[in-house]
Amino acid sequence: GLQGPITVNGNEFNSAMPPFGRVAGSGFNWSDDRIAAVLTYVRQEWGNQGGAITKEKVAEIRTKEGDRKPWTVAELEQLP
């Protein structure tokens, strides 16, 4: 999930997006493949030019971060 201010196409938003994936008690249990596919779709739609996200990258970040609070924009910008 994402929490805090974010600017998208010049528009500012400040809200919280609930996390999804392997979140205890959330009712969701998404595979690394499925999350990678959704992230890749978002990075490549609506005129975006981002590269694909691999299931290996999703697994790497999940292993490193474990259960955590929602991300901020600053934290997401630091990811490789």
N, C-alpha and C positions, 0 to 999 in steps of 0.2 A: 504494500500500500504506500501511498504518498500522502504526506501531511504537511501543510504550511503553504506559503505563497509560491505561485508559479506564474510566469508570463508565457502565454501561447499566442503567437501571431499578434503581439502588441496588446493583448487583453490579459488583465491580471485576474487571477483566481486565488482564493485562499479557503481551502476546505480540506477535508480528509477523505481519501479513497481507502476503503477497507482492504486489508491484505487478502490475497487468495493463494491457493496452493496447498501445501501441507501445513495447515494451521490447525493446531489442536482445538477441537470443539467448534470449528467453523462450518463443518459439513462439506468442505471442499477437500479434494485430494488429487490435485493435478499432477500429471507426470512431467518430468523435465522436457520431454518431447513436445507436449501440449503447450506448456508455457513458452518454450522457444518459438513455436509456430505463431502464437498470438503476438509475442514481442516483435518477431520478424514482420508480421503483417502490419503492425502499427508503424514500424520503421520504414515500410516501403509503400504505404498508401498515402492518399491525400497530398501527393506531390513530394513526399519525403524521399530522401535519397540514401537512407541508412542501410548498412549491410545486414546480412542475416545474423541472427543470434543462434548459436548452436546449443544443443542439449548439454554438451560438455561444459559450456560457459555457465548455463543455469545451474548445473550440479556443483560446479566450483564455487559459485557465489552462495548457494544454499549451504554447502559444507562450511564455508568460512563464516557466514553470518548466523546460521542456526535460527532459533526463535529470537526475534528482535522486534523492536517498536517499528512503526511506519517510517519510511524514508523521508528525508527532506530533499529539496532540489539540490542543495549544496552537496549532500552525500552522493546523490545519483551522478552528479557531474564529475565526481572523483573516480567513478568506476572506469576501468580500462575498456 
